[in-house]
Amino acid sequence: MTPPQRIVTLISLLRRTSQLMVDEITERLEAAGFADLPPAYHPIFENIDPEGTRLTVLAARARLTHQSMGEIVAELQRRGYVERVADPTDGRARLVCLTAAGRDVVRTAIREIAAIEAKWQQRWRRAGLKGELRGPFEAALRQEDVGDPATAQPSPATARAKR
């Protein structure tokens, strides 16, 4: 009788690929002078709008709790990457905005992420993948109404976990 084999799911393959990409962007940001930005802080930069974003929206987009996002924002504010300013549309609300240093991080990250994605596209092509992934991924996410995480409903698992 053969011993059971470990089952490798598509989810685990996607997670591992994502982890490798995140590790690489973290290394590249460190090499570019941003050694104080571990992956836990990346969701801010991924989800902030150019004109600033409310904390509640950042938390929803990143699928983090309001409290967790608040802690990350507070730390990034101490490090000089973001600031909180009054929302011009609602004086009671505050926006999280990038500082000049935060905009430098985003510009650097976008450039480095493009290089990482290009490298992975080449790997996938050599492995037999035809075409590109961005379009199909975006279309599939839109079908699930999660294309814009700020307006998406939580998944059933997320909703259950919050109860």
ZIPE-V677061 format. One record per residue. N is the residue number from 1. RES is the residue in one letter. SS is DSSP state (h for helix, s for strand, l for the rest). PHI is phi in whole degrees, -180 to 180 (none if undefined). PSI is psi in radians with two decimals (999 if undefined). Layout:
# ZIPE-V677061
n->N res->RES ss->SS phi->PHI psi->PSI
n->N res->RES ss->SS phi->PHI psi->PSI
This chain:
# ZIPE-V677061
n->1 res->M ss->l phi->none psi->2.26
n->2 res->T ss->l phi->-81 psi->2.45
n->3 res->P ss->l phi->-66 psi->2.61
n->4 res->P ss->l phi->-63 psi->2.50
n->5 res->Q ss->l phi->-94 psi->2.55
n->6 res->R ss->l phi->-66 psi->2.36
n->7 res->I ss->l phi->-92 psi->2.17
n->8 res->V ss->l phi->-103 psi->1.95
n->9 res->T ss->l phi->-90 psi->2.84
n->10 res->L ss->h phi->-61 psi->-0.65
n->11 res->I ss->h phi->-59 psi->-0.78
n->12 res->S ss->h phi->-67 psi->-0.62
n->13 res->L ss->h phi->-66 psi->-0.76
n->14 res->L ss->h phi->-64 psi->-0.74
n->15 res->R ss->h phi->-62 psi->-0.78
n->16 res->R ss->h phi->-65 psi->-0.74
n->17 res->T ss->h phi->-61 psi->-0.79
n->18 res->S ss->h phi->-61 psi->-0.76
n->19 res->Q ss->h phi->-61 psi->-0.73
n->20 res->L ss->h phi->-64 psi->-0.70
n->21 res->M ss->h phi->-66 psi->-0.74
n->22 res->V ss->h phi->-65 psi->-0.74
n->23 res->D ss->h phi->-57 psi->-0.75
n->24 res->E ss->h phi->-68 psi->-0.74
n->25 res->I ss->h phi->-66 psi->-0.63
n->26 res->T ss->h phi->-63 psi->-0.78
n->27 res->E ss->h phi->-63 psi->-0.74
n->28 res->R ss->h phi->-68 psi->-0.66
n->29 res->L ss->h phi->-66 psi->-0.70
n->30 res->E ss->h phi->-60 psi->-0.80
n->31 res->A ss->h phi->-64 psi->-0.48
n->32 res->A ss->l phi->-87 psi->0.06
n->33 res->G ss->l phi->103 psi->0.13
n->34 res->F ss->l phi->-112 psi->1.12
n->35 res->A ss->l phi->-76 psi->-0.15
n->36 res->D ss->l phi->-102 psi->0.51
n->37 res->L ss->l phi->-127 psi->1.34
n->38 res->P ss->l phi->-67 psi->2.87
n->39 res->P ss->h phi->-55 psi->-0.48
n->40 res->A ss->h phi->-61 psi->-0.40
n->41 res->Y ss->h phi->-92 psi->-0.21
n->42 res->H ss->h phi->-59 psi->-0.60
n->43 res->P ss->h phi->-58 psi->-0.47
n->44 res->I ss->h phi->-63 psi->-0.91
n->45 res->F ss->h phi->-67 psi->-0.54
n->46 res->E ss->h phi->-72 psi->-0.45
n->47 res->N ss->h phi->-118 psi->-0.04
n->48 res->I ss->l phi->-84 psi->2.41
n->49 res->D ss->l phi->-83 psi->2.68
n->50 res->P ss->l phi->-56 psi->-0.59
n->51 res->E ss->l phi->-91 psi->0.05
n->52 res->G ss->l phi->105 psi->2.80
n->53 res->T ss->s phi->-144 psi->2.45
n->54 res->R ss->l phi->-66 psi->2.59
n->55 res->L ss->h phi->-58 psi->-0.72
n->56 res->T ss->h phi->-63 psi->-0.65
n->57 res->V ss->h phi->-70 psi->-0.75
n->58 res->L ss->h phi->-57 psi->-0.79
n->59 res->A ss->h phi->-62 psi->-0.77
n->60 res->A ss->h phi->-64 psi->-0.78
n->61 res->R ss->h phi->-63 psi->-0.69
n->62 res->A ss->h phi->-85 psi->-0.12
n->63 res->R ss->l phi->59 psi->0.77
n->64 res->L ss->l phi->-117 psi->2.82
n->65 res->T ss->l phi->-72 psi->2.75
n->66 res->H ss->h phi->-58 psi->-0.73
n->67 res->Q ss->h phi->-64 psi->-0.80
n->68 res->S ss->h phi->-62 psi->-0.77
n->69 res->M ss->h phi->-64 psi->-0.69
n->70 res->G ss->h phi->-60 psi->-0.69
n->71 res->E ss->h phi->-67 psi->-0.73
n->72 res->I ss->h phi->-65 psi->-0.79
n->73 res->V ss->h phi->-62 psi->-0.75
n->74 res->A ss->h phi->-60 psi->-0.73
n->75 res->E ss->h phi->-68 psi->-0.74
n->76 res->L ss->h phi->-67 psi->-0.52
n->77 res->Q ss->h phi->-68 psi->-0.76
n->78 res->R ss->h phi->-61 psi->-0.59
n->79 res->R ss->l phi->-85 psi->-0.07
n->80 res->G ss->l phi->88 psi->0.26
n->81 res->Y ss->l phi->-94 psi->-0.44
n->82 res->V ss->s phi->-136 psi->2.85
n->83 res->E ss->s phi->-141 psi->2.78
n->84 res->R ss->s phi->-109 psi->2.25
n->85 res->V ss->s phi->-130 psi->2.78
n->86 res->A ss->s phi->-63 psi->2.43
n->87 res->D ss->s phi->-77 psi->2.09
n->88 res->P ss->l phi->-63 psi->-0.33
n->89 res->T ss->l phi->-91 psi->-0.21
n->90 res->D ss->s phi->-158 psi->1.77
n->91 res->G ss->s phi->-58 psi->-0.36
n->92 res->R ss->s phi->-81 psi->-0.38
n->93 res->A ss->s phi->-95 psi->2.81
n->94 res->R ss->s phi->-125 psi->2.58
n->95 res->L ss->s phi->-109 psi->2.51
n->96 res->V ss->s phi->-93 psi->2.11
n->97 res->C ss->s phi->-123 psi->2.61
n->98 res->L ss->s phi->-74 psi->2.48
n->99 res->T ss->l phi->-87 psi->-3.13
n->100 res->A ss->h phi->-58 psi->-0.73
n->101 res->A ss->h phi->-65 psi->-0.67
n->102 res->G ss->h phi->-64 psi->-0.70
n->103 res->R ss->h phi->-66 psi->-0.61
n->104 res->D ss->h phi->-62 psi->-0.75
n->105 res->V ss->h phi->-59 psi->-0.84
n->106 res->V ss->h phi->-62 psi->-0.80
n->107 res->R ss->h phi->-60 psi->-0.79
n->108 res->T ss->h phi->-64 psi->-0.79
n->109 res->A ss->h phi->-62 psi->-0.76
n->110 res->I ss->h phi->-61 psi->-0.76
n->111 res->R ss->h phi->-63 psi->-0.80
n->112 res->E ss->h phi->-70 psi->-0.66
n->113 res->I ss->h phi->-64 psi->-0.69
n->114 res->A ss->h phi->-59 psi->-0.73
n->115 res->A ss->h phi->-67 psi->-0.72
n->116 res->I ss->h phi->-64 psi->-0.80
n->117 res->E ss->h phi->-63 psi->-0.70
n->118 res->A ss->h phi->-63 psi->-0.71
n->119 res->K ss->h phi->-63 psi->-0.77
n->120 res->W ss->h phi->-68 psi->-0.65
n->121 res->Q ss->h phi->-59 psi->-0.73
n->122 res->Q ss->h phi->-63 psi->-0.75
n->123 res->R ss->h phi->-60 psi->-0.80
n->124 res->W ss->h phi->-65 psi->-0.67
n->125 res->R ss->h phi->-64 psi->-0.79
n->126 res->R ss->h phi->-61 psi->-0.52
n->127 res->A ss->l phi->-83 psi->-0.07
n->128 res->G ss->l phi->113 psi->-0.01
n->129 res->L ss->l phi->-75 psi->2.29
n->130 res->K ss->l phi->-99 psi->2.47
n->131 res->G ss->l phi->82 psi->-2.84
n->132 res->E ss->l phi->-123 psi->2.88
n->133 res->L ss->l phi->-99 psi->-0.48
n->134 res->R ss->h phi->-55 psi->-0.92
n->135 res->G ss->h phi->-57 psi->-0.93
n->136 res->P ss->h phi->-62 psi->-0.66
n->137 res->F ss->h phi->-63 psi->-0.83
n->138 res->E ss->h phi->-62 psi->-0.73
n->139 res->A ss->h phi->-64 psi->-0.73
n->140 res->A ss->h phi->-65 psi->-0.69
n->141 res->L ss->h phi->-66 psi->-0.68
n->142 res->R ss->h phi->-62 psi->-0.65
n->143 res->Q ss->h phi->-62 psi->-0.53
n->144 res->E ss->l phi->-92 psi->0.07
n->145 res->D ss->l phi->60 psi->0.64
n->146 res->V ss->l phi->-123 psi->0.28
n->147 res->G ss->l phi->-60 psi->-0.60
n->148 res->D ss->l phi->-120 psi->1.70
n->149 res->P ss->l phi->-57 psi->-0.33
n->150 res->A ss->l phi->-70 psi->-0.48
n->151 res->T ss->l phi->-109 psi->-0.09
n->152 res->A ss->l phi->-73 psi->2.62
n->153 res->Q ss->l phi->-80 psi->2.59
n->154 res->P ss->l phi->-65 psi->2.64
n->155 res->S ss->l phi->-65 psi->2.76
n->156 res->P ss->h phi->-55 psi->-0.67
n->157 res->A ss->h phi->-65 psi->-0.72
n->158 res->T ss->h phi->-66 psi->-0.75
n->159 res->A ss->h phi->-62 psi->-0.74
n->160 res->R ss->h phi->-64 psi->-0.70
n->161 res->A ss->h phi->-66 psi->-0.49
n->162 res->K ss->h phi->-81 psi->-0.23
n->163 res->R ss->l phi->-74 psi->999
